[in-house]
Amino acid sequence: MRHSDHTNFFATLLLGISTFAVVFSYMVSVQFLQLPEPAQVLSLTSSSRTLISYFAIGAPYADDRKGLVYVYPADRIDNEPIATLSNPIPQNIFFGSTVAVGDYNADGYDDVAVGSSRGLSSTPLVHVFSGKDFSLLYSLADTFDVVSVFSLHDVNHDGVDDFAVSSRDPASVSSISNASFVSLYSGTGELLGTAFPSSFGFYDSGFGISVAAGDLDHDGALELFIGAPYERNALGVAVGSVYAYRLSSDGLLSLPRFPLYGDSEGELFGTAVAFGNLLTPHEGVLLVGSPRFGVRSSREPGFVSAYALFYNRMARVARYYGVRSGDHYGQGIAVVDDMNLDGDDDFIVSAPYHDSTRIHASNAGAVYLLSLSESNGNSHELGFWEGEYSEKYFGSSLAVLGNVGRRNFSAVGIGSPFLNNGVVAVLGYNRFLGAPSLLYSLSSPQLVSSDERFGASLSGQLP
């Protein structure tokens, strides 16, 4: 997709953008993990039972890299956290590198699952906290270095929400460094199943760097979509891939289905994945990011591919390209509500290396709000947020936070972990103006300036 409508769009958007230009001047850097890593993007679905909803913000470098997690209410606008979660095992580091929420004990409160990206061997790296009193419910003892935690609806029908954990085993059971896998847990902490890539035991494919879920074939069972951006094809070329695993009623994972591969070497196909009902009549669409497309040439804007299931085969229905060389468009993707009221969900895409010609800032970063339908005219683009400062990589951390403040649309959180202690902007969509708007911004509660990286990870909910 060529973003040809920027000029007309900016004329409409100027008023809304200027309101929060100062806030966005901070925005944001890539996660603290060494590139290339995906943006922390989690569109989380919690049970309809949940009465008290939260979203969580990770600060993995806080407290001398032990990490902290701040919990905020999702039903009202509040600049202060209602709880601060500390690392239960201080010997491990980067607590809060990934966060998820869900009602894991069926008490009507969102609970918080927190991962540490690095730790001592044989020590738990995933911890689940109660949303009622924020005490530690349990820790998972059989996890390795955690890449991401992703929350799911009740997969095995035991009455509680579930979650998936993607891990990287530095020692690897196959004696190969950095082998990776994804484990599915009940909210009670019971291990339901584990998915391994086809390349397991040969090299690290990055399997589990991105995770999404949805009912692709309308059979009533979820598919778990797992990205492996370093996966090699049959010719041994590292093009990246996405696996789809069907989740049975008891939570077990099938063999991978509907395999997808990238087109060119080094494009990192599968760095980000998201799923939503983006086509009328509510057809499920899988979105896959390739942020390094064209890495061997001078043009590498990145792109996002959209796939739907036709006659039991995955078919690409659309492709969206970044604007300029080096944008890393598709580093992060998340599905949001129907913003333009065309009957289908919409989605956001981050391009953290986007260069702003408006303010002449390199790597300022940008986030795009898009629709797969054509009802909004000649362009799929509904909105555009741009960073304000050079080398801040705005858009490298984002999440759908849910109906914050009880508005009738999902709010989007975009983190800036390298601005001071860190900043998260919470954005909405003004349907009257047809433009994004700033709801409020959050900054680290810590008064002492430090490299806390508040906003390096975000979690949220779909309504």
HUGIWO-V604569 format. One record per residue. N is the residue number from 0. RES is the residue in three letters. SS is DSSP state (hx for helix, st for strand, lp for the rest). PHI is phi in degrees with one decimal (NA if undefined). Layout:
N:RES:SS:PHI, N:RES:SS:PHI
This chain:
0:MET:lp:NA, 1:ARG:lp:-95.3, 2:HIS:lp:-82.7, 3:SER:lp:-87.1, 4:ASP:lp:-100.5, 5:HIS:hx:-59.5, 6:THR:hx:-62.4, 7:ASN:hx:-66.1, 8:PHE:hx:-65.2, 9:PHE:hx:-64.9, 10:ALA:hx:-63.0, 11:THR:hx:-75.1, 12:LEU:hx:-85.3, 13:LEU:hx:-55.5, 14:LEU:hx:-61.2, 15:GLY:hx:-67.3, 16:ILE:hx:-67.3, 17:SER:hx:-63.6, 18:THR:hx:-62.4, 19:PHE:lp:-117.3, 20:ALA:hx:-62.5, 21:VAL:hx:-65.4, 22:VAL:hx:-61.7, 23:PHE:hx:-77.2, 24:SER:lp:-63.7, 25:TYR:lp:-78.8, 26:MET:lp:-63.1, 27:VAL:lp:-116.8, 28:SER:lp:-107.9, 29:VAL:lp:-63.7, 30:GLN:lp:-54.9, 31:PHE:lp:-66.7, 32:LEU:lp:-67.5, 33:GLN:lp:-64.4, 34:LEU:lp:-64.7, 35:PRO:lp:-89.1, 36:GLU:lp:-125.3, 37:PRO:lp:-74.1, 38:ALA:lp:-63.8, 39:GLN:st:-74.3, 40:VAL:lp:-125.2, 41:LEU:lp:-136.1, 42:SER:lp:-92.9, 43:LEU:lp:-101.0, 44:THR:st:-113.2, 45:SER:lp:-104.2, 46:SER:lp:-61.7, 47:SER:lp:-67.3, 48:ARG:lp:-69.9, 49:THR:lp:-60.8, 50:LEU:lp:-102.3, 51:ILE:st:-114.9, 52:SER:lp:-110.4, 53:TYR:st:-132.7, 54:PHE:st:-131.4, 55:ALA:st:-123.7, 56:ILE:st:-126.9, 57:GLY:st:-90.8, 58:ALA:st:-130.1, 59:PRO:lp:-69.1, 60:TYR:lp:-97.9, 61:ALA:hx:-68.4, 62:ASP:hx:54.7, 63:ASP:hx:56.8, 64:ARG:hx:71.6, 65:LYS:lp:-71.6, 66:GLY:lp:95.2, 67:LEU:st:-136.6, 68:VAL:st:-130.7, 69:TYR:st:-107.6, 70:VAL:st:-112.6, 71:TYR:st:-123.8, 72:PRO:st:-71.3, 73:ALA:lp:-97.1, 74:ASP:lp:-99.6, 75:ARG:lp:-154.6, 76:ILE:lp:-85.5, 77:ASP:lp:-145.7, 78:ASN:lp:-82.0, 79:GLU:lp:-111.0, 80:PRO:lp:-68.0, 81:ILE:lp:-89.7, 82:ALA:st:-159.1, 83:THR:st:-123.0, 84:LEU:st:-99.3, 85:SER:st:-107.3, 86:ASN:lp:-67.6, 87:PRO:lp:-69.2, 88:ILE:lp:-126.2, 89:PRO:lp:-60.3, 90:GLN:lp:-67.8, 91:ASN:lp:-85.9, 92:ILE:st:-123.9, 93:PHE:st:63.7, 94:PHE:st:-59.4, 95:GLY:st:97.5, 96:SER:st:-66.3, 97:THR:st:-150.4, 98:VAL:st:-139.3, 99:ALA:st:-147.8, 100:VAL:st:-130.5, 101:GLY:st:179.7, 102:ASP:lp:-86.4, 103:TYR:lp:-86.6, 104:ASN:lp:-131.3, 105:ALA:lp:58.9, 106:ASP:lp:-103.2, 107:GLY:lp:89.1, 108:TYR:st:-115.0, 109:ASP:lp:-64.4, 110:ASP:st:-97.1, 111:VAL:st:-124.4, 112:ALA:st:-103.1, 113:VAL:st:-126.7, 114:GLY:st:-112.0, 115:SER:st:-107.9, 116:SER:st:-78.3, 117:ARG:st:-153.7, 118:GLY:lp:-169.8, 119:LEU:lp:-72.1, 120:SER:lp:-64.2, 121:SER:lp:65.1, 122:THR:lp:-118.6, 123:PRO:lp:-63.0, 124:LEU:lp:-120.2, 125:VAL:st:-124.9, 126:HIS:st:-128.3, 127:VAL:st:-115.3, 128:PHE:st:-112.4, 129:SER:lp:-68.5, 130:GLY:lp:-84.2, 131:LYS:lp:-86.0, 132:ASP:lp:-128.6, 133:PHE:lp:62.5, 134:SER:lp:-80.5, 135:LEU:st:-76.3, 136:LEU:st:-79.2, 137:TYR:st:-169.5, 138:SER:st:-126.4, 139:LEU:st:-92.6, 140:ALA:lp:-87.5, 141:ASP:lp:-109.6, 142:THR:lp:-101.9, 143:PHE:lp:-108.0, 144:ASP:st:-52.8, 145:VAL:st:-91.0, 146:VAL:st:-92.7, 147:SER:st:-156.7, 148:VAL:st:-122.6, 149:PHE:st:-128.8, 150:SER:st:-87.8, 151:LEU:st:-133.8, 152:HIS:lp:-62.5, 153:ASP:lp:-62.6, 154:VAL:lp:-75.6, 155:ASN:lp:-97.4, 156:HIS:lp:58.6, 157:ASP:lp:-103.2, 158:GLY:lp:93.2, 159:VAL:lp:-132.8, 160:ASP:lp:-68.0, 161:ASP:st:-120.7, 162:PHE:st:-154.6, 163:ALA:st:-110.6, 164:VAL:st:-124.9, 165:SER:st:-96.2, 166:SER:st:-130.9, 167:ARG:st:-126.2, 168:ASP:st:-93.7, 169:PRO:lp:-61.9, 170:ALA:lp:-88.5, 171:SER:lp:60.7, 172:VAL:lp:-63.4, 173:SER:lp:-100.9, 174:SER:lp:67.4, 175:ILE:lp:-110.2, 176:SER:lp:-62.5, 177:ASN:lp:68.5, 178:ALA:st:-61.2, 179:SER:st:-133.1, 180:PHE:st:-160.8, 181:VAL:st:-127.1, 182:SER:st:-113.4, 183:LEU:st:-106.0, 184:TYR:st:-120.1, 185:SER:st:-70.1, 186:GLY:lp:-59.7, 187:THR:lp:-78.2, 188:GLY:lp:100.2, 189:GLU:lp:-76.1, 190:LEU:st:-75.2, 191:LEU:st:-97.6, 192:GLY:st:179.9, 193:THR:st:-134.3, 194:ALA:st:-109.5, 195:PHE:st:-118.6, 196:PRO:lp:-76.5, 197:SER:lp:-64.6, 198:SER:lp:-88.8, 199:PHE:lp:-56.2, 200:GLY:lp:91.0, 201:PHE:lp:-114.5, 202:TYR:lp:-166.9, 203:ASP:lp:-85.5, 204:SER:lp:-87.7, 205:GLY:lp:75.7, 206:PHE:lp:-55.9, 207:GLY:lp:97.2, 208:ILE:lp:-59.1, 209:SER:st:-133.1, 210:VAL:st:-142.1, 211:ALA:st:-145.9, 212:ALA:st:-146.0, 213:GLY:st:177.6, 214:ASP:lp:-88.9, 215:LEU:lp:-70.8, 216:ASP:lp:-104.9, 217:HIS:lp:55.5, 218:ASP:lp:-101.8, 219:GLY:lp:87.0, 220:ALA:lp:-115.6, 221:LEU:lp:-75.2, 222:GLU:st:-102.8, 223:LEU:st:-102.4, 224:PHE:st:-97.0, 225:ILE:st:-126.8, 226:GLY:st:-87.0, 227:ALA:st:-137.5, 228:PRO:lp:-67.6, 229:TYR:lp:-105.0, 230:GLU:lp:-60.7, 231:ARG:st:-100.1, 232:ASN:lp:-82.9, 233:ALA:lp:-63.1, 234:LEU:lp:-91.3, 235:GLY:lp:82.1, 236:VAL:lp:-94.4, 237:ALA:st:-78.9, 238:VAL:lp:-102.7, 239:GLY:st:91.4, 240:SER:st:-153.1, 241:VAL:st:-131.8, 242:TYR:st:-102.4, 243:ALA:st:-123.8, 244:TYR:st:-117.0, 245:ARG:st:-79.2, 246:LEU:st:-98.6, 247:SER:lp:-77.7, 248:SER:lp:-65.9, 249:ASP:lp:-96.3, 250:GLY:lp:87.7, 251:LEU:lp:-77.7, 252:LEU:st:-99.1, 253:SER:lp:-78.9, 254:LEU:lp:-66.6, 255:PRO:lp:-60.0, 256:ARG:st:-123.5, 257:PHE:st:47.2, 258:PRO:st:-66.2, 259:LEU:st:-126.8, 260:TYR:st:-130.0, 261:GLY:lp:-70.9, 262:ASP:lp:-97.8, 263:SER:lp:-138.0, 264:GLU:lp:-64.4, 265:GLY:lp:79.9, 266:GLU:lp:-77.8, 267:LEU:lp:62.1, 268:PHE:st:-57.9, 269:GLY:lp:101.9, 270:THR:lp:-59.6, 271:ALA:st:-134.8, 272:VAL:st:-136.9, 273:ALA:st:-153.3, 274:PHE:st:-136.2, 275:GLY:st:-164.9, 276:ASN:st:-86.1, 277:LEU:st:-101.4, 278:LEU:st:-123.5, 279:THR:lp:-71.4, 280:PRO:lp:-91.8, 281:HIS:lp:58.7, 282:GLU:st:-82.0, 283:GLY:st:-72.3, 284:VAL:st:-130.0, 285:LEU:st:-98.9, 286:LEU:st:-106.6, 287:VAL:st:-130.4, 288:GLY:st:-94.7, 289:SER:st:-127.2, 290:PRO:lp:-71.7, 291:ARG:lp:-114.0, 292:PHE:lp:-55.4, 293:GLY:lp:77.8, 294:VAL:lp:-62.2, 295:ARG:lp:-86.8, 296:SER:lp:-117.7, 297:SER:lp:-75.8, 298:ARG:lp:-107.0, 299:GLU:lp:-140.1, 300:PRO:lp:-73.9, 301:GLY:lp:86.0, 302:PHE:st:-153.0, 303:VAL:st:-123.3, 304:SER:st:-104.8, 305:ALA:st:-112.2, 306:TYR:st:-124.4, 307:ALA:st:-132.1, 308:LEU:st:-92.3, 309:PHE:st:-128.9, 310:TYR:lp:52.0, 311:ASN:lp:63.4, 312:ARG:st:-133.5, 313:MET:st:-80.4, 314:ALA:st:-123.6, 315:ARG:st:-78.2, 316:VAL:st:-107.2, 317:ALA:st:-164.5, 318:ARG:st:-144.1, 319:TYR:st:-121.0, 320:TYR:st:-106.0, 321:GLY:lp:-67.3, 322:VAL:lp:-84.8, 323:ARG:lp:-130.8, 324:SER:lp:-56.1, 325:GLY:lp:79.2, 326:ASP:lp:-66.4, 327:HIS:lp:57.5, 328:TYR:st:-63.5, 329:GLY:st:99.8, 330:GLN:st:-63.5, 331:GLY:st:-141.5, 332:ILE:st:-143.4, 333:ALA:st:-149.3, 334:VAL:st:-93.1, 335:VAL:st:-121.6, 336:ASP:lp:-63.0, 337:ASP:lp:-72.7, 338:MET:lp:-77.0, 339:ASN:lp:-97.6, 340:LEU:lp:56.4, 341:ASP:lp:-98.7, 342:GLY:lp:96.6, 343:ASP:lp:-124.0, 344:ASP:lp:-64.7, 345:ASP:st:-117.1, 346:PHE:st:-151.7, 347:ILE:st:-118.7, 348:VAL:st:-131.7, 349:SER:st:-100.8, 350:ALA:st:-134.5, 351:PRO:lp:-67.8, 352:TYR:lp:-102.7, 353:HIS:lp:-60.6, 354:ASP:lp:-94.1, 355:SER:st:-88.5, 356:THR:lp:-80.7, 357:ARG:lp:-66.0, 358:ILE:lp:-117.9, 359:HIS:lp:56.2, 360:ALA:st:-118.4, 361:SER:lp:-80.9, 362:ASN:lp:52.9, 363:ALA:lp:-71.4, 364:GLY:st:89.6, 365:ALA:st:-157.1, 366:VAL:st:-132.4, 367:TYR:st:-113.5, 368:LEU:st:-102.6, 369:LEU:st:-129.9, 370:SER:lp:-125.3, 371:LEU:lp:-79.3, 372:SER:lp:-83.6, 373:GLU:lp:-103.1, 374:SER:lp:-68.3, 375:ASN:lp:-94.0, 376:GLY:lp:112.3, 377:ASN:lp:-84.5, 378:SER:lp:-118.5, 379:HIS:lp:-81.0, 380:GLU:st:-84.5, 381:LEU:st:-103.4, 382:GLY:st:-162.2, 383:PHE:st:-152.9, 384:TRP:st:-116.7, 385:GLU:st:-129.1, 386:GLY:lp:-69.8, 387:GLU:lp:-114.7, 388:TYR:lp:-119.5, 389:SER:lp:-65.0, 390:GLU:lp:59.1, 391:LYS:lp:-106.5, 392:TYR:lp:56.3, 393:PHE:st:-56.3, 394:GLY:lp:102.0, 395:SER:lp:-87.9, 396:SER:st:-141.8, 397:LEU:st:-154.8, 398:ALA:st:-160.1, 399:VAL:st:-90.6, 400:LEU:st:-93.1, 401:GLY:st:96.7, 402:ASN:lp:-83.1, 403:VAL:hx:-65.6, 404:GLY:hx:74.0, 405:ARG:hx:57.2, 406:ARG:lp:-83.7, 407:ASN:lp:-94.5, 408:PHE:lp:-154.8, 409:SER:lp:-76.3, 410:ALA:st:-91.4, 411:VAL:st:-116.1, 412:GLY:st:-101.1, 413:ILE:st:-126.9, 414:GLY:st:-94.5, 415:SER:st:-131.9, 416:PRO:lp:-71.4, 417:PHE:lp:-103.9, 418:LEU:lp:-90.9, 419:ASN:lp:51.2, 420:ASN:lp:-84.5, 421:GLY:lp:126.9, 422:VAL:st:-141.4, 423:VAL:st:-124.5, 424:ALA:st:-95.2, 425:VAL:st:-105.8, 426:LEU:st:-113.2, 427:GLY:st:-121.7, 428:TYR:st:-132.0, 429:ASN:st:-87.1, 430:ARG:lp:-69.5, 431:PHE:lp:-66.6, 432:LEU:lp:-86.6, 433:GLY:lp:66.2, 434:ALA:st:-149.6, 435:PRO:st:-66.9, 436:SER:st:-146.3, 437:LEU:st:-84.7, 438:LEU:st:-84.7, 439:TYR:st:-170.9, 440:SER:st:-126.8, 441:LEU:st:-121.9, 442:SER:st:-128.3, 443:SER:lp:-58.2, 444:PRO:lp:-70.7, 445:GLN:lp:-70.8, 446:LEU:lp:-81.5, 447:VAL:lp:-84.4, 448:SER:lp:-67.5, 449:SER:lp:-158.5, 450:ASP:lp:-85.0, 451:GLU:lp:-83.0, 452:ARG:lp:60.3, 453:PHE:st:-59.0, 454:GLY:st:96.1, 455:ALA:st:-63.7, 456:SER:st:-137.1, 457:LEU:st:-136.6, 458:SER:lp:-131.6, 459:GLY:lp:-164.4, 460:GLN:lp:-137.6, 461:LEU:st:-89.3, 462:PRO:lp:-59.1
